[in-house]
Amino acid sequence: MNKNLFWKELKRNRTRFLIWAAMLSAFILITVALVPNMAATLKLQAILDVLPKEISLAFGIDPANWTNPLGVYVTYHVFYGLLFAAIFSVSLGMELLAKEEGRRTAEFLLTRPLARSEIVASKTGVLAVYVVALNAVMTLVALIGFAAFVPTSIDTAAFFVLSGYTLLLNLAIAALGLFVSLLVKRGRATMAIGVGLVLGSYFLDAFAKAAPKVEALGWLSPFRFVDTAVLQAGYGFQWWRVLYFLGFIAVFLALTFFRYRKKDILI
């Protein structure tokens, strides 16, 4: 890893991180502030009662869990903690390596005394720092929100397990974005491709949950390996889910290093 390149990229992407962190923090605080009155809102309950079962299954909406603060939280966490944070992770991963070709700065970078492996390692380090930092901010803000707005205690062990799964998912999506960016030709809209990958994976899992006949297709999506059943007895880390994410990250990082070393860089 090259320290100069690492710190330069860290500084260059600081504003993007702060914007996303502020946006997701606001969503979390608003959600947690509404938790105490959520189940008691008759209008909302009426909507949930007429909601098709397929939609409830697809998006993990279970009114039976809404009497528990953590049950309410996880319903919304699926969107901002998993989906929105994954979009941040993949978009940053898609840009870090691809932008050198898009901005025609690859020649300058590669003529420095830097090995290609150093370039990938430095940018991967930046990606990991910001993905971990975003997840840490979301976790801390949620804990502050629960302490400030929710009068009853939550199962903190289950909460941290959910946060751990969320971090693993976002790291996996980031690694995928880093690799896919090397397959994209210069000038392509990498942000759109990254968002498409995340949304495609998310809705594949949602569709599979809603349609039992194709339920097995959901296992093609990384989102399926996140266990959000926080109210189930014995909820915790399952070794095969963790192993999947660690293997997913390792494989796509290895492919990224290999591909970048062999890739013809456009200048």
RABEL-V638638 format. One record per run of one state. SS is the DSSP state (helix for helix, strand for strand, loop for the rest). FROM is the first residue (numbers start at 1). LEN is the number of residues. Records with the same first field share a line. If there is no record, write none. Layout:
SS->FROM-LEN, FROM-LEN
//
This chain:
loop->1-2, 13-1, 39-3, 51-2, 60-3, 66-3, 103-3, 111-5, 150-6, 184-6, 211-1, 221-1, 226-13, 263-5
helix->3-10, 14-25, 42-9, 53-7, 63-3, 69-34, 106-5, 116-34, 156-28, 190-21, 212-9, 222-4, 239-24
//
